[in-house]
Amino acid sequence: MTSLPGRAGNGILADTGRYDLEADVVVVGAGGCGLTAAIAAAQGGVEVLVLEKQVRTWCNTARSGGMIPAAGTRFQRAAGITEPPEAMAADILRKNGGASDRETTLHLCRVAVELVEWLVDDVGVTLAFVHDFKYPAHSEFRMHAPPSRTGAALWADLRRAASARPSVQLIEGAAASGLIASEDGAVRGVLAARAGHAERIGARKVILAANGFAANREMLRRYCPEIAPAYYFGGEGNTGEAIRWGQALGARVAFMDAYQAHASVAVPHGILLTYAVITEGGLQVNRDGRRFADETTGYSEHALRVLAQPEGFAWTIYDARLHHLALGFDDYRQALDAGAVTTAPTADGLAAGLGLPGPALAATLDAYRAAADGRTVDAFGRRDCRRLEPPLYGVKVTGALFHTQGGLVVDAAARVLREDRTPVANLYAGGGTAAGFSGHGPGGYFSGNGLLTALGYGLLAGRDAARAIRSGGRRDRA
Ligand SMILES: Cc1cc2nc3c(=O)[nH]c(=O)nc-3n(C[C@H](O)[C@H](O)[C@H](O)COP(=O)(O)OP(=O)(O)OC[C@H]3O[C@@H](n4cnc5c(N)ncnc54)[C@H](O)[C@@H]3O)c2cc1C
C-alpha cells in the first residue's frame, strides 16, 4: 500500500482516480450506526454500499439490550411523562462530570427524539416504551426498545429496512482495510478485501461505522489498561482500525480512555443478567456473602468493583418480584434455560445452592432489610434499598467489557474533524468510531449512550452525506 506523503501511513492509500467499483456513499460496518446511516442516505436519494467484515454479522448492536434513550418522544408522552431533551442532556452531563461538550450533548438528545420517531414511522422498527424500570442515573423513564428487549430484534429490523431499499447494497465478508485519499487529504474511497481480493472502491462520501477498539487488546492496553484483561462481551469486529485511519488523516480523537463495562454477566454461561434486578431492589455479595459497594451508581463503574472481589466474581441476589420483572427480557429467559439462576425459599437455602456462607448471607440480607425499612442507613450509602421477600434468587456474575467510547471527534453533522476543527473532506463517523459522551474511564457511561451515538450519528451522517452529494454534485476538496 502506498502511503500519502506526510501522513502516518496506517491504512491511507493515495488516490489514483481508478476504482474497481464506485458508489455515492460507502459505509464501513453494518451495525446499528452503519445501517441507520445507509437507510438515511438512501432516503436522501443516493446510492449506498455497506461493507461488513463479518460473514455473519454479530455486532454490538445485535448483542445489545436494544435500549434507545430519548426524552420528549410521543411514546414517552403517551406514558404520561413530559420532559424536554434538556433533561436527558443534564443527566448525561451529570454522569460524565461535565466532560462532554454541552451543546453537542444537547444536540444528540434532540436528535434522539426525531430518531426514535423516524425509526418507528419511516424505517419500520418495532419499539416499545420501557416504563417498568430505570437504569442508574436516569431521572426518568426514557428507554425505547424492541418488545423482546434485545438488540438482535433492533438490528434485524434495521437490516431488513436497509436491504429492502434498492439503492442500498450490503456486502458481508468484505473488510475495509484502509481509506483512499487525495494529496490534499480529502477522502476519495475505501480499500476493501473481499474473497481474498483487494478492491478500490471510489466514493463521494465515506461513513465510518466500525465501532471502537474493545476487541483490540493492544489498543486497550494503551488507552484503557485497567479493563484490558477483563472478559470481553462485545463483537470481534471492533478492532479500532477506522479510528486509526482517521488519525492518519489528521483527525482529532477524544475520550480514548472511556468505555462501557458491565457488572452483571452470568458465569460461566456468558449471558447478560439485566441490571433491572439491581436498580429495582436487588443487591450483590462477594464470595464471603458480604456486600462491597453501592450497586446502583452505575453498572459500568461497578464492574471494576466486582472484578476486584475474590476471584473476580459476585452474586446478584433478588426476589420473586424482580424475577418476574426480569422475565420480560429474552436474555433472562436464556439464563433460566441455561441453569444460571438458583432459587430457594430461605437465605440459608439460597446460600447452599450458590455455595456461599449461609450465616454471612443471612446477616447481609438482614442489614439490607433494615436499611430498606428505614431502621438504619445503608453502610454503602445506597438510598433505594428495597425489601426482598422470599423466595430468593441468585446468579453468579462477573464484570465484563462491552465497548469503548472514545474515538474520532465529529461535528453536528457527524463529519470527522481535524485538530484545527475543520472537517476531513468527505469523511463521517458515528457509534463507537466517534468520540462519545461518556467522559473518562468506565464511570461516565450513561445507559443508552452507546445506541444514542450509534443511531443518532448514523442518522445525521447519512442525511448530511446525501444532502451534500445532491447539492454539491462533486466531491469536496479538503
Ligand atoms: C451486551 C451489550 C448490551 C448493550 N446494551 C445497550 C443498550 O441497551 N443500549 C445502548 O445504548 N447501548 C448498549 N450497548 C452498547 C451498544 O451496543 C453499542 O454502543 C452500539 O451498538 C455500537 O454501534 P456501532 O454501530 O458503533 O457498532 P456495532 O453495532 O458493533 O457495528 C460495527 C460493525 O462494524 C464492523 N466492522 C468493524 N471494522 C470493520 C471493517 N474494517 N470493515 C468492515 N466492517 C467492519 C463490525 O464487524 C460490526 O459489525 C450494549 C453493548 C453490549 C455489548
The ligand as a Tripos MOL2 file, in Angstrom:
@<TRIPOS>MOLECULE
LIG
   53    58     1     0     0
SMALL
NO_CHARGES

@<TRIPOS>ATOM
      1 C1        -24.2060   -6.8410   25.7580 C.3       1 LIG1
      2 C2        -24.3470   -5.4070   25.3650 C.ar      1 LIG1
      3 C3        -25.5170   -4.7290   25.6950 C.ar      1 LIG1
      4 C4        -25.6680   -3.3910   25.3290 C.ar      1 LIG1
      5 N1        -26.8700   -2.7750   25.5380 N.ar      1 LIG1
      6 C5        -27.0470   -1.4950   25.1290 C.ar      1 LIG1
      7 C6        -28.3130   -0.8600   25.2420 C.ar      1 LIG1
      8 O1        -29.3240   -1.4800   25.6250 O.2       1 LIG1
      9 N2        -28.4160    0.4610   24.8810 N.ar      1 LIG1
     10 C7        -27.3420    1.1350   24.3840 C.ar      1 LIG1
     11 O2        -27.4740    2.3160   24.0800 O.2       1 LIG1
     12 N3        -26.1500    0.5410   24.1910 N.ar      1 LIG1
     13 C8        -25.9750   -0.7570   24.5320 C.ar      1 LIG1
     14 N4        -24.7750   -1.3650   24.3200 N.ar      1 LIG1
     15 C9        -23.7570   -0.6340   23.5530 C.3       1 LIG1
     16 C10       -24.1570   -0.6550   22.0600 C.3       1 LIG1
     17 O3        -24.4060   -1.9890   21.6760 O.3       1 LIG1
     18 C11       -23.0530   -0.0870   21.1680 C.3       1 LIG1
     19 O4        -22.5930    1.1390   21.6790 O.3       1 LIG1
     20 C12       -23.5990    0.1580   19.7570 C.3       1 LIG1
     21 O5        -24.2840   -0.9930   19.3080 O.3       1 LIG1
     22 C13       -22.4790    0.4940   18.7940 C.3       1 LIG1
     23 O6        -22.9840    0.5220   17.4880 O.3       1 LIG1
     24 P1        -21.9710    0.6010   16.2680 P.3       1 LIG1
     25 O7        -22.7940    0.6420   15.0420 O.co2     1 LIG1
     26 O8        -20.9890    1.6760   16.5260 O.co2     1 LIG1
     27 O9        -21.1480   -0.7730   16.3430 O.3       1 LIG1
     28 P2        -21.5850   -2.2670   16.0140 P.3       1 LIG1
     29 O10       -23.0290   -2.4710   16.1810 O.co2     1 LIG1
     30 O11       -20.6670   -3.1490   16.7690 O.co2     1 LIG1
     31 O12       -21.2600   -2.3990   14.4660 O.3       1 LIG1
     32 C14       -19.9520   -2.2320   13.9600 C.3       1 LIG1
     33 C15       -19.7680   -3.1720   12.7860 C.3       1 LIG1
     34 O13       -18.6220   -2.7600   12.0390 O.3       1 LIG1
     35 C16       -17.9620   -3.9120   11.5730 C.3       1 LIG1
     36 N5        -16.5900   -3.5580   11.2190 N.ar      1 LIG1
     37 C17       -15.5810   -3.2090   12.0500 C.ar      1 LIG1
     38 N6        -14.4690   -2.9430   11.3460 N.ar      1 LIG1
     39 C18       -14.7900   -3.1090   10.0350 C.ar      1 LIG1
     40 C19       -14.0450   -3.0150    8.8340 C.ar      1 LIG1
     41 N7        -12.7520   -2.6910    8.8250 N.pl3     1 LIG1
     42 N8        -14.6750   -3.2790    7.6580 N.ar      1 LIG1
     43 C20       -15.9910   -3.6510    7.6420 C.ar      1 LIG1
     44 N9        -16.7210   -3.7920    8.7650 N.ar      1 LIG1
     45 C21       -16.1330   -3.5070    9.9500 C.ar      1 LIG1
     46 C22       -18.0800   -4.8710   12.7440 C.3       1 LIG1
     47 O14       -17.8440   -6.2030   12.3290 O.3       1 LIG1
     48 C23       -19.5140   -4.6050   13.2170 C.3       1 LIG1
     49 O15       -20.4200   -5.4870   12.5660 O.3       1 LIG1
     50 C24       -24.6070   -2.7070   24.6700 C.ar      1 LIG1
     51 C25       -23.4150   -3.3810   24.3560 C.ar      1 LIG1
     52 C26       -23.2890   -4.7240   24.6860 C.ar      1 LIG1
     53 C27       -22.0180   -5.4370   24.3080 C.3       1 LIG1
@<TRIPOS>BOND
     1     1     2 1
     2     2     3 ar
     3     2    52 ar
     4     3     4 ar
     5     4     5 ar
     6     4    50 ar
     7     5     6 ar
     8     6     7 ar
     9     6    13 1
    10     7     8 2
    11     7     9 ar
    12     9    10 ar
    13    10    11 2
    14    10    12 ar
    15    12    13 ar
    16    13    14 ar
    17    14    15 1
    18    14    50 ar
    19    15    16 1
    20    16    17 1
    21    16    18 1
    22    18    19 1
    23    18    20 1
    24    20    21 1
    25    20    22 1
    26    22    23 1
    27    23    24 1
    28    24    25 2
    29    24    26 1
    30    24    27 1
    31    27    28 1
    32    28    29 2
    33    28    30 1
    34    28    31 1
    35    31    32 1
    36    32    33 1
    37    33    34 1
    38    33    48 1
    39    34    35 1
    40    35    36 1
    41    35    46 1
    42    36    37 ar
    43    36    45 ar
    44    37    38 ar
    45    38    39 ar
    46    39    40 ar
    47    39    45 ar
    48    40    41 1
    49    40    42 ar
    50    42    43 ar
    51    43    44 ar
    52    44    45 ar
    53    46    47 1
    54    46    48 1
    55    48    49 1
    56    50    51 ar
    57    51    52 ar
    58    52    53 1
@<TRIPOS>SUBSTRUCTURE
     1 LIG1         1 GROUP 0 **** ****
